[in-house]
């Protein structure tokens, strides 16, 4: 589990145009999520450790559940 929240990271979408907002939450990460590192490269969730401060994009899937589609490391 990792903690998410705070200000939007560089390159992240303006969530207000989608009715979204930035919050702090604790979640379980999907295996397929893309992680954008602070070194400007992309990786998988395996580089994350418990307690890492990251930011995430959530979308609502066809079942009405919020899922993470991208993560940015700080």
Secondary structure, 3 states (H helix, E strand, C coil): CEEECCCCCCCCCCHHHHCCCCCCEEECCCCCCEEECCCCCEECHHHCCCCCEEEEEEEECCCCCEEEEEEEEC
